[in-house]
Amino acid sequence: MAGKVAERRKVLREDLINIAEATIARDGLSGLRARDLATQAGCALGAIYNVFGDLNDLVLAVNARTFHALGTDVAAALAQAPQDPTDQLIVMGQAYHSFAAEHHNLWRALFDVERAEGEAAPDWYLAEMGQLFTYIHDPLASLNPKMTQADLLLLTKALFSSVHGIVLLGLDEASAGVRSHNIDAMISLILKQMTAPKSLW
């Protein structure tokens, strides 16, 4: 009996993640409602909270999928990139933009999900973000062989933050005044400037 209960719980968990993922992709994070989820999953409202502590936990499960898909896209782009480290960074940055544009609501949910003040990010989030940082770190290390590891980590995070900001504001044309078709050009320009020998030590 316990095995059947566990299996039903596992199936419901997967169903809820699938439904939530489709809902966020279509309507954004604000469109996710527990009662709608229960109706679509064919379960009682309380059953959701037997599987997930709250809706944020469910969103985090969706985000885990999204982050993995993002990492896969960036890795695939890197595999096809030229050997030049700056070109590699540009290719990855543009792949990040492409993913964000194609899966905009799911991508926004990665950063818009609420967390209690002082609450640490989940281990999977740190692992996925760490992998993205590794992709960025390696070309930067080639460009700056004398830079300390501490400074390389800071520079890695700075480059990610720069590309993320360009994409975030660029996809919201009303906020930044930047048309979406110029985002890739902006990414290329800023990364070339940031990785130019004169601008680094």
N, C-alpha and C positions, 0 to 999 in steps of 0.2 A: 504493500500500500504506500509506504513512504517513497518508494522508487517512482510510483506513478504520479504522486503529488509533485515530486521534484521535477519530473519530466514535463508535467503540465505547466509548472512555474517557469521552466526553461523556455518552453514554446511561447508562453504569454510574454515573457521578457523580450524575445526576439520579435514577436508581432508588434509590441509597443514601440520598440526601437524603429522598426520599419515604418510604422505609421507616423511616428514623430518626425522621422527623417523626411518623409514625403511632405508632411505638413509644413515643416520649417522651410524646405526648399521652395514650396509654393507660396506660402503666406508670410514667411519670416517668423522670427522667434515670438513675436507678440501674438501670432495666430494659434499658438499651442495652448489648448484648453483641456483640462482633465476630463470633463464630461464628454467632449467630442471624442477624445481618445478612447474612453470606455465604450462609447457607442460603436465606434469603428472596429474595436477589438472584440466586441461582443462579450464584455465582462462587466462586472459590477465596478462602480467607481472606487470602492475600497480595495479592490483587487490590485489596482495600480500601485497603491501604497504598501501592498504586501510584497511587491517585487522591487519597487524603488522607494527610497525614503521620501522623496518629494519630486516635483517636476524638474528641479535643477539637476538631480541625479540622472534623470532620464535624458535631459539635454546633454549632460556630460558624456553619456553613452553614445549619443549621436555624434557629438564632437570628436570622440575617439576615432570613429570611422572617418570623419571628414579630415582630421589631421593626418591619418594614415594615407588617405587618398591624395592629399596635398603633397606629402613627402614622396609618394610614388611618382607623381607627375614631375616634381622637381628633380628627382633622381634620374628619371627617363630623359629629361631635357639635358641634364649634365652629361649623361652617357653619350649624347650626340654632339656635345659642344666641342669647339676647337681646343687645342692644348693651351692656348694663351690664358693665363689666370684671369685677366680682366674680362676677356670674352666669356669665360666660364661664369663669372659673377653676373654679367649682363644677361646671359642666357637663363640663368636661374631666376634672376629678378623678373624677367619677362614671363617666365613660366608661372611664377607666383601671381603676376597680374592676370594671366590667362585663366588660371584656376579661379581666382577671386571673381572675375567677370562672368565666368561660365556657371559658377556655383555661388552666386553672390550672397544669398540668404544663409546658406549653410556656412559659408566663410565668415560672415558677420557674427554668426552665433558662436564661433570660436572665441570671440573677444567680448561679446555682449552678455554672456551668461553671468548671472549674479553669484557672488561669493561673499560670505560673511567677512567683515573686516578682520584682517589678520589671519584668515584661513589660508593655509598653503595650497598651492595648486596640486592636483592629483599627480601621482607618480607617472601615469601614462602621458600626461600633458608635458611634464618635464622631460620625459624620455623622447617624445616626438619633437619637441622644440630643440632638445639637445642634438638630435639627428640633423635637423635643419641647420643648426649652428655649425655642425661638423662640415657639412657641404660648403658653407661659406668660409669657415676657418682655413681649410686646406689651401685654396687659392691665395688667400691673404698671407698665409705663412710663406708661400713661394715668393710672393712679391716683397715680403719684409722679413728676410731670414734673421735679421739682428734684433727684431722686436721681441720683447719679453712675452711669455705666455699670458701674463696678466693683461698686458696692453692689447695683445691679439684678441683676447676674449672680449675686451671692451670695444675694440674696433669691429669685431664680428657683430656684436649687438647693435652698434651704431649703424652699420650698414643695413642690417635687417630692419631696424627702426625707420631708417630713411626710406627704404623701398616700401615698407608697409604704409608709411605716411603718405607717400606719393599715390599709392594705389587706393588707399582709403579715401583721401580727399578727391582724387581724380575721378573715381567712380561716382562720387557725389558732386556732379558738375556745378550745382547751385552754390556749393560751399567754397569750392576752390577756383572756379572759373576756368578750369582746365578741361578741354574736351577729351573724351576717353581715347580717341585715336592718337593723342599726343603722349599718352602715359608711357608707352614703351620708349619713345624718344627721350623723355625726361629721365627714365631709369638709366638708359644708356649714358646720357650726359653726366648725371650725378655720379655714377659709378666710375666713369673715366676720370672725372675730376678728383674723386676721393681716393683713387688708387694710383694717381700720377705720382712719380717719385718725389716731386717737389712738395707734395702735400702730406707726405708721410715721413716718418723718421726711422 
